[in-house]
Amino acid sequence: MLNIVILIFLLAVSYYLSTYARWAWRQGYRRGAVGTILVALLTLVLPVAVWAYHQYVM
């Protein structure tokens, strides 16, 4: 149950970051938008990858 709550929180953070990146791109802040997209992807992918690694490999 806690894993689902954490995943929902991570989805919310990634969504917020992606909407900010879209706004930054439209305002002409291209480098900031690309960096924000990378942070959003890392925020979502890394915790899921670590959880999957510990769940299935260990």
C-alpha positions as CSV (number, residue, x, y, z in Angstrom):
1,M,0.0,0.0,0.0
2,L,2.8,2.4,0.8
3,N,4.4,1.7,-2.5
4,I,1.3,2.8,-4.3
5,V,1.2,6.1,-2.3
6,I,4.8,6.8,-3.0
7,L,4.2,6.0,-6.7
8,I,1.2,8.4,-6.8
9,F,3.4,11.1,-5.2
10,L,6.1,10.6,-7.7
11,L,3.6,10.8,-10.5
12,A,2.3,14.1,-9.2
13,V,5.8,15.5,-8.9
14,S,6.7,14.4,-12.4
15,Y,3.5,15.9,-13.8
16,Y,4.1,19.2,-12.1
17,L,7.7,19.3,-13.4
18,S,6.6,18.5,-16.9
19,T,3.9,21.2,-16.9
20,Y,6.6,23.7,-15.7
21,A,8.9,22.5,-18.4
22,R,6.2,23.0,-21.1
23,W,5.7,26.5,-19.8
24,A,9.4,27.2,-19.8
25,W,9.8,26.0,-23.3
26,R,7.0,28.3,-24.5
27,Q,8.6,31.2,-22.8
28,G,11.9,30.6,-24.6
29,Y,13.8,29.0,-21.7
30,R,14.9,26.0,-23.7
31,R,17.8,24.9,-21.6
32,G,15.8,25.1,-18.4
33,A,12.9,23.2,-20.0
34,V,15.3,20.4,-21.1
35,G,16.8,20.2,-17.6
36,T,13.4,20.2,-16.0
37,I,12.3,17.3,-18.3
38,L,15.4,15.3,-17.3
39,V,14.7,15.9,-13.6
40,A,11.1,14.8,-14.1
41,L,12.2,11.6,-15.9
42,L,14.8,10.8,-13.2
43,T,12.2,11.5,-10.5
44,L,9.9,8.9,-11.9
45,V,12.3,6.3,-13.4
46,L,15.0,5.9,-10.7
47,P,12.8,5.1,-7.7
48,V,10.8,2.6,-9.8
49,A,14.0,1.0,-11.1
50,V,15.4,0.6,-7.6
51,W,12.1,-0.8,-6.3
52,A,12.0,-3.3,-9.2
53,Y,15.6,-4.3,-8.7
54,H,15.0,-5.0,-5.0
55,Q,11.7,-6.7,-5.7
56,Y,12.8,-9.1,-8.4
57,V,16.6,-9.5,-8.2
58,M,17.3,-9.6,-4.5
